Amino acid sequence: MDDLEFETTLDVFGGTGSVSYLMKTMDKEVTFNDFLLCNTTSARALIRNSSIKLSEKWLDAIENVDPYRGIVADTYGGVFFTEEENEEIDKIAHCIFSNPDTKLEGAQRDIALHILSQSLLMKRPFNLFHRSNLNIRLKECDRKFGNKTTWEKPIADLMRKNLNEVNSAIYSNGKRHHVYQRDALNIKEKYDLIYVDPPYCSTKGLCADYQNYYSFLDGLCDYKNWKEKIDTTKMNLPLLPKHHSFTHDTFESDLKKLFFMHSEATIVMSYKTPGQPTIERLTEILSETHSEPTLHCKKFNYALNRNNGSCRENLLVALPKKPKK
């Protein structure tokens, strides 16, 4: 992106925040957006936050707090973590939100939730919460994937490691940054550059369900209201789904709306193929509002993917047709 001229950027499907953080290191004014609370919490900790850190003394303090049993131990027994781990998660969440001696606010709370969430992801097979599959982690067998050493590390140890990494990554580039938790079509502000990495839809018509994949972490980030939002009809006990744009049925029409809304901005779009719609169709859609897109592509291998030979990561770059007002 070194040859693109821009000062303000919107990462409209922000996800893990890696692109937003890259933009921050490039001295840009960054706006991060994502539909998930856990992702926006992490972005507040690392993108919007420019100076506040969390001391390791807080981790020392919570180790001395009495055990606490809450929604995780009472509801998610045998689903994602062991009974001992469930009670530890409850205690840590209680310390973050409620314990008068350890509770946190603002950026420090965001940091604590981020390092807890990252630690729990590290202990999950596939780094996801879409299946009740604790048995995969606990079963004694030969393994061709995963990291059993990390799976069995105490949550507190992983949090210390993650805290050191996060604290070292917090800095100011002299710009003010913003973090939104909105539907992608509900951002009306103007930006110089829009980075678009939409949910992946396979050729079979299946779209990645990120709400389901990370629902446990979204609940954790809204700990006090978690229980009332759980869908008890599903084995993995996710949060009740919320309506959003960019489903398989609406992908093309929503993409057109997004490009039209930001017709005065440079568009940089990341997309994996094979997928639906095709990269050729995406190029046609983007060409309706922007100049002829430039396509950059690279073969890419994904863990546990049986079709790696056909997978490509694509980057479409298009300048606006309309002059900026």
N, C-alpha and C positions, 0 to 999 in steps of 0.2 A: 504493500500500500504506500510505499515511499513516494511514488509518482503521482498520487492523488492529493489534491489540495482540499483540505477541510480543517475546521477547527472544532466543530460540534458534531457529535455522533450519537446515534441511537442504536443500541443493541436490543432489537425488538423481541427476540426470543433468547434472553440472556443465558439461561441454563446455569452452568457452573461458574460463569463469570470470567472465563479465561480470556475471551476476546475483549471484554470490557476492561479487564486489567491490563491487557496489552495496549489498548488505546490510552489508558492512563499513563503507562510508561512512555508513550509517544507524545506526552504533554498535550493531549486533547481534553476537551470538556466532554465528559461521558454521561450519558443517560442509559441506565440499565433498566430493562423491563422483563418480567417473567410472571407467568400465571401462578407459580407455586410459591407458597410462603417460605419454605425452607431455602429456596434459591434467593429470594429477595432478602432474607435475613443474612445470608452469607455475603450478598453484595453490599448491604449496609455496613457490614464489618470490614470489608476489604476495598470496596470501591468508593463509597461515600465517605467513609471514615478516613481521615487523613492524619490523625495524631494520637487518638486514644488507644491505649493498649491494656491488656489484662495481666495482672501480676500472677506469677506462679504461687504466690502466697495464698491466693484464693483457692487454688487446688489443694494446698496444704490444709486450709481451713475446712473444706468440705469433707476431707477424709475423717475428721473428728466428729462429724455430725452423726446423730443417732440414725439407725436404719429407718427407712420410710417406705411403706407399702401403699401404692396408689394404682392408677388406672392401668399401667403397663403390667404389673404383677397380677392384678385382678382380672384383666381382660385378655392379655396376649400370652398366657401360659402355653408353652410348647409350640408357639407359632414361629417366632424369629430367633429368640434368645433363650438361654437357660433360665431357670427360676432365679438363681442367684444374680444373674445379669439383669433380669427384669427389675428386681428390687433395687439394684444399683442405679439403673436408669431413672427409676422413680425418685430415688434420693437425690440424684444430681439435679433433676428437673425441679424438685421441691426446693432445693438450695438456690437455684437460679431465680425462681419466680416468687417464693413465699417465705422461706426461712428468714426471720428478721436479722439474723447475724451474717447471712451470706448472700441475700438476694441482690440482684443486679438490675441496673436500668440502662437504657440507651445503648451506646456502642459496646459497652462491656457485656451487656446481656447478649447482644448479637454475636460477639466473639465467642462467648461461652456456648451458645447454641450451635454455632458453626463447628467448633472443635468437637462437641459431643456428636453432632450429626455425622461428621467425617469419620469419627472413630467407629460409629455403629455401621457405617457403610463398609469400612475395612473388615468388619467381622461377619459380613454377609456374603454367602456364595452368590456370584454374579453381581455383587454390589447393588442388589435390588430388593424390593419388598413386595413383589407381586405374587409370591407364592409362599404358602406355609410349608417351608422345607428345611426346618432346623435339622432334620435327620441327615441331610446331605453333609452338613458340617460335622456332626457328631459320629457318623458311621465310620467304623474302622475298616479301611480298604485302601487299595492302591489308587492313587489319584493322578489324573492327567491335567488337572487344572486347579486353580485356587492356591491359597497360601495358608495352610493349616497352622503354621507358626504364628502368623498374624491373627488368625481367627481365635486362637486360644489366649492371646495376650489380654491382660486385664484392661477394661475400659479406661481406667485412670491412667495407665501407662501410655496408652495411645493418645489420650487427651493432652498429656504433657508434651509429647512429641509434636502434636499438631499445634499446640499453643506456641511453642518456640518458632515454628515455621510461620504462623500467622503474624506474630508480633514483629518478626523480621521483615514481613512484607508490607506492613502499614507505613505509608509515607504520604507526603503532600507533593503534588506537581504544580501547586499554585493555582489550580482551577477548582471551581465548585462543581460537584457531581450530584446526580439525582438517581434515585432508585424508585421504580414504580412496580406495583403488583396489579397490572391491568390486563384485560384482553388486548391482543395485538392490534385490533381495529379501533381501540378507544384512546389512541394517543394522537392528539391533534397538533401538538407543537411542531415547529419547523426545525430541521437539522440539515447540516451540510451533507452528511453521509449516514445512510441507514444500512446496518448489517443485518441480514436476514438468514437465519438458520432454522427453518420451520420444522415441525414434526415430520418424521420420515413416514411415508406411506409406501408399502410394498406393492409389487405388481399383482399380488393376490387381493389387494384392497384392504389390507390391515394397516392401521395407523398406530404408531407408537403411543401408548397410553401412559404418559408421564404422571398423570394424576394417580394412577394405580401403582406405578413403579415406586414412587416416593411418598405415598400417602402417610406412611408411618412417621416420616420426618416432618411432614406438614402438621400432623397432629401434635408431635412433640413441641413444635415451635408455638403452638397455641394450647399449651398444656392444660390450662384451667377450663377451656371449653371443649376439649377433645372428645370426651365421652358422648356428648349429645350429637356429635357429627358422624359417628361410626356407622357404617353399613354392616349390620350384623348378619346379613344374608350371605355374605361372602366368606370363604375360608380364611383369607388373609386380613379380614376385618379392615378394609380401607375406609377412608372418609367417603361420605356420600358424594357422588360426582356433581360437579358444577358445569353449567353450560359454558361453552367456549367456541370460538371460531377455529378454522383450520382443521376440521374433521375431514375424513375421506370424501364425504359427499359434497362438502363446500370448499374444498381446497382451491380449485381453480378460480372460482368467483371471489373468494376471500383474497386471493393473491392479487387479482386485478384491482380490488378495492384498496389494498395496501399500497400498491404501486401508484395508483391514481392519487391517493392521499399525500404521497411523498414524491410527486412528479417533479418537484424542483430540487430534489436531493439526488446525489450519487447513490446508486444501489450496488451493494456488494452482497451477493447471495451464495451461500454454501449449500450444496445439495449432493446427496449420495445416489449413485445409480448402480444397478437398475432400480427404478422406482416408478411410481405413478403419481403425476404425469411424467412423461419422458423429458429428458433434458432439452430435446428439440422443441417440445411444446412449451416448456418454461421460457425458452428463448423467444418464442413467438409472443407470449403474454407480456414479457418484459419490454419487447420492442414496440408495443402499443403506446407506451408512455415515455420510454427512454430511447436513447440512441442505440444503435446496433450493439448488443452486448459482446464483450470479449470473453471467451471461454478458456479457462485454465483447468486442466484435469491431471489427476495422478492416480495410479493404481494404489490400492490400500488394502492391507490385511487386518481383519478384525478377529479378536480372540473368540473361539468357539463358533466361528462362522464356516459352514461347509462349502460356501460358494465364493470363497475369496478370489478365485481366479477372474471373476466377472465384476468385482466391486471397484468402483472408482469414486474418488472425491472430486467434486467439481466446484469451481468458483466462477460465477458469472459477475462481470463488472460492467455497469452501464452508466453513462453520464446523462443528466437530464436534457430533454429536448427544449423545455421551457426555460427561458432566461430567468434568473433569480430576480425578484422584485426588490 
